[in-house]
């Protein structure tokens, strides 16, 4: 999953980025409102972590702009302003959550997972899809109750599909979920990750939509694949 981090403090930004990347997130960081506007036009982000006190203005103005433009991606505001009226202003501006500095990284990660869960319309913390189950917090995948060993990027890719079941995701969208702008990416890297997911989980887990991209296999297709694997034992 991809996080756009809008933070002008180099030390704070480095700590957040390192912590989120250690939990499997792809992170791109910008330091100004202008850069954040540009980033949202060039990247496919799943969630925004936004500082209020930026060099070129109050980050809440960005939230207002995005909501006026119909952008619904979740926004978590990070700030040292801890007064009740500041938190109320953030939520009224359209922020989905508000976290006061200093904060614990585990709490930030938990809040981001909660935002994505609500954005995806899920009530349960686990992502269930036929015989497939993914626990975003524990970073564990099971197929019919049996653990599946995935690499960090394979897991992020699977989470991206599970977050948007039924949607066709382009190769560019999937690459954004896996890599930051500064990462060196081989041309066939995405195809390799998809191949490994199909091999480790089931061939039906990812469908190729010719000319458009990829989508998660239906629960029915995965259930059939699971039944076939059981029958063949």
C-alpha positions as CSV (number, residue, x, y, z in Angstrom):
1,X,0.0,0.0,0.0
2,X,1.2,3.5,-0.8
3,X,1.5,6.4,1.7
4,X,2.0,10.0,0.7
5,X,3.8,11.6,3.6
6,X,3.6,15.4,3.7
7,X,6.1,16.5,6.3
8,X,8.6,19.3,6.3
9,X,10.7,18.2,9.2
10,X,13.5,16.1,7.8
11,X,14.2,14.1,11.0
12,X,10.5,13.4,11.7
13,X,9.9,12.5,8.1
14,X,12.9,10.1,8.0
15,X,11.6,8.3,11.1
16,X,8.1,8.0,9.9
17,X,9.3,6.8,6.5
18,X,11.6,4.2,7.9
19,X,9.0,2.9,10.3
20,X,6.2,2.6,7.7
21,X,8.6,0.9,5.3
22,X,9.5,-1.6,8.0
23,X,5.8,-2.5,8.1
24,X,5.6,-3.1,4.4
25,X,4.3,0.3,3.2
26,X,5.6,2.1,0.1
27,X,6.2,5.7,1.1
28,X,6.8,8.9,-0.9
29,X,7.6,12.1,1.1
30,X,7.1,15.7,0.1
31,X,7.7,18.8,2.2
32,X,5.3,21.4,0.9
33,X,1.7,21.9,-0.1
34,X,2.6,22.6,-3.7
35,X,4.6,19.4,-3.9
36,X,1.7,17.5,-2.3
37,X,-0.7,18.8,-4.9
38,X,1.6,17.6,-7.7
39,X,2.2,14.2,-6.0
40,X,-1.5,13.4,-5.9
41,X,-1.7,14.0,-9.7
42,X,1.3,11.7,-10.5
43,X,0.9,9.0,-7.9
44,X,-1.8,6.5,-6.9
45,X,-1.7,6.8,-3.1
46,X,-3.9,4.8,-0.7
47,X,-3.6,7.2,2.3
48,X,-2.1,10.6,3.1
49,X,-0.2,11.4,6.3
50,X,-0.3,15.2,6.5
51,X,1.5,17.6,8.8
52,X,-0.3,20.9,9.5
53,X,2.5,23.4,9.9
54,X,4.1,23.4,6.4
55,X,6.4,26.0,5.0
56,X,3.8,27.3,2.5
57,X,0.7,27.1,4.6
58,X,-1.6,25.1,6.9
59,X,-2.0,21.5,5.7
60,X,-5.7,21.6,6.5
61,X,-6.2,23.9,3.5
62,X,-5.0,20.9,1.4
63,X,-7.6,18.7,2.9
64,X,-10.3,21.2,2.1
65,X,-9.1,21.4,-1.5
66,X,-9.1,17.7,-1.9
67,X,-12.6,17.2,-0.5
68,X,-13.9,20.1,-2.6
69,X,-12.5,18.3,-5.6
70,X,-14.1,15.1,-4.7
71,X,-11.0,13.2,-3.6
72,X,-12.0,10.7,-1.0
73,X,-8.7,9.1,-0.1
74,X,-8.2,8.8,3.7
75,X,-6.1,11.6,5.3
76,X,-4.5,11.4,8.8
77,X,-3.3,14.7,10.1
78,X,-0.2,14.8,12.2
79,X,0.5,17.9,14.3
80,X,1.9,19.2,17.5
81,X,-1.3,21.3,18.0
82,X,-3.1,19.4,20.7
83,X,-5.9,21.7,21.7
84,X,-9.5,20.4,21.3
85,X,-10.4,23.2,18.9
86,X,-7.4,22.3,16.7
87,X,-8.5,18.6,16.5
88,X,-12.1,19.7,15.8
89,X,-10.9,22.0,13.0
90,X,-9.0,19.2,11.4
91,X,-12.0,16.8,11.4
92,X,-14.3,19.6,10.1
93,X,-11.9,20.3,7.3
94,X,-12.3,16.7,6.1
95,X,-9.5,14.8,7.8
96,X,-10.4,11.2,8.7
97,X,-8.1,11.0,11.8
98,X,-5.9,13.3,13.9
99,X,-2.8,12.2,15.7
100,X,-0.8,14.6,18.0
101,X,3.0,14.7,18.1
102,X,4.9,13.1,19.7
103,X,3.3,9.7,18.8
104,X,4.0,6.0,18.9
105,X,4.7,4.4,15.5
106,X,2.6,1.4,16.3
107,X,-0.3,3.6,17.0
108,X,0.2,5.4,13.6
109,X,0.3,2.1,11.8
110,X,-2.8,0.9,13.6
111,X,-4.7,4.1,12.7
112,X,-3.7,3.8,9.1
113,X,-4.9,0.2,8.9
114,X,-8.2,1.3,10.5
115,X,-8.6,4.1,7.9
116,X,-8.0,1.7,5.1
117,X,-10.4,-0.8,6.6
118,X,-13.2,1.8,6.8
119,X,-12.3,3.1,3.3
120,X,-12.7,-0.4,2.0
121,X,-16.1,-0.9,3.8
122,X,-14.8,-3.7,6.0
123,X,-15.9,-4.2,9.6
124,X,-13.5,-7.1,10.3
125,X,-9.8,-6.3,10.8
126,X,-8.9,-9.4,8.7
127,X,-9.3,-9.2,4.9
128,X,-11.3,-12.3,3.9
129,X,-11.8,-13.4,0.3
130,X,-13.0,-17.0,-0.3
131,X,-10.5,-19.4,1.3
132,X,-7.9,-16.6,1.5
133,X,-7.3,-14.6,4.6
134,X,-4.9,-11.7,5.2
135,X,-4.2,-10.1,8.6
136,X,-2.8,-6.6,7.8
137,X,-1.5,-6.0,11.4
138,X,0.3,-9.3,11.8
139,X,1.3,-9.4,8.2
140,X,0.1,-13.0,7.8
141,X,-1.6,-14.7,4.9
142,X,-3.4,-18.0,5.1
143,X,-5.0,-20.2,2.4
144,X,-7.8,-22.4,3.9
145,X,-6.3,-21.9,7.3
146,X,-2.8,-22.8,6.2
147,X,0.0,-20.1,6.4
148,X,1.5,-18.9,3.1
149,X,5.0,-17.5,3.1
150,X,5.1,-14.4,1.0
151,X,7.9,-11.8,0.5
152,X,7.2,-8.3,1.7
153,X,6.3,-7.0,-1.8
154,X,4.2,-10.0,-2.6
155,X,2.3,-9.4,0.6
156,X,1.8,-5.7,-0.3
157,X,0.6,-6.6,-3.8
158,X,-1.9,-9.0,-2.4
159,X,-3.1,-6.4,0.1
160,X,-3.6,-3.9,-2.7
161,X,-5.8,-6.3,-4.6
162,X,-7.8,-7.2,-1.4
163,X,-8.3,-3.6,-0.7
164,X,-10.1,-3.2,-4.1
165,X,-11.9,-6.5,-4.9
166,X,-13.6,-6.4,-8.2
167,X,-11.6,-3.4,-9.5
168,X,-9.2,-3.6,-12.4
169,X,-5.9,-2.1,-11.4
170,X,-3.4,-0.9,-14.0
171,X,0.2,-1.8,-13.9
172,X,1.1,1.8,-13.0
173,X,-1.3,1.7,-10.0
174,X,0.2,-1.6,-8.8
175,X,3.8,-0.3,-9.2
176,X,2.8,2.8,-7.1
177,X,1.6,0.5,-4.3
178,X,4.9,-1.4,-4.3
179,X,7.6,1.2,-4.9
180,X,8.5,4.8,-4.0
181,X,9.6,7.2,-6.7
182,X,13.2,6.8,-5.7
183,X,13.2,3.0,-6.0
184,X,14.9,1.4,-8.9
185,X,12.4,-1.0,-10.5
186,X,13.2,-3.6,-13.1
187,X,10.8,-3.6,-16.1
188,X,9.5,-7.1,-15.3
189,X,9.3,-6.8,-11.5
190,X,5.5,-6.6,-11.3
191,X,5.1,-9.6,-13.6
192,X,7.5,-11.6,-11.4
193,X,5.5,-10.7,-8.2
194,X,2.2,-11.7,-9.8
195,X,3.8,-15.0,-11.0
196,X,4.9,-15.8,-7.5
197,X,1.5,-15.0,-6.0
198,X,-0.2,-17.3,-8.4
199,X,2.4,-20.0,-7.7
200,X,2.3,-19.7,-3.9
201,X,-1.5,-19.1,-3.4
202,X,-3.4,-20.3,-6.5
203,X,-3.4,-19.5,-10.3
204,X,-6.8,-18.0,-10.0
205,X,-5.8,-15.5,-7.3
206,X,-5.0,-12.8,-9.9
207,X,-6.8,-12.4,-13.2
208,X,-5.2,-10.7,-16.2
209,X,-7.6,-8.3,-17.9
210,X,-6.1,-7.9,-21.3
211,X,-5.2,-4.4,-22.3
212,X,-6.3,-2.9,-18.9
213,X,-4.4,-4.6,-16.0
214,X,-5.2,-7.1,-13.3
215,X,-7.9,-7.8,-10.7
216,X,-8.4,-10.1,-7.8
217,X,-10.0,-13.5,-8.6
218,X,-13.5,-13.8,-7.4
219,X,-14.2,-15.7,-4.2
220,X,-16.0,-18.3,-6.2
221,X,-13.0,-18.9,-8.5
222,X,-10.7,-19.2,-5.4
223,X,-13.2,-21.6,-3.7
224,X,-13.1,-23.7,-6.9
225,X,-9.3,-23.6,-7.0
226,X,-9.3,-24.7,-3.3
227,X,-11.7,-27.5,-3.9
228,X,-9.6,-28.7,-6.8
229,X,-6.4,-28.7,-4.7
230,X,-8.1,-30.7,-2.0
231,X,-9.4,-33.2,-4.5
232,X,-6.0,-33.7,-6.0
233,X,-4.4,-34.7,-2.7
